[in-house]
Amino acid sequence: MDRHKTLLQLGQQLSAATAASDWAALAAINTLMASTLPALAAQGEWAPAERAALAALRELHLAAVAKVDSAAAETSQHLSDMTNNREGWLAYALDSGNATTGT
């Protein structure tokens, strides 16, 4: 297995999934990395180019984690806002229903 090529491919996949906010692909790549990296490491010492590719992959992974964390925080805030405004939405819906029926 060509470790350098494998690391570059993982990096490309990770970068593309991060840019697209493709959460399912990010989860799949994360799982793939978790099984692939130990197998690559078991092959022996890393060549300088492999270490550089591994460092680049680590940076891409950190960026992906930051994007996921940010999206999770945004989703949490949105859900919190929805919960806080629930009563107003229900009142609006009830009032809209009355306006439609003329009651």
Summary of the structure (lengths in Angstrom):
residues: 103
radius of gyration: 22.9
end to end distance: 73.1
largest distance: 78.4
contacts: 242
relative contact order: 0.12
helix: 86%
strand: 0%
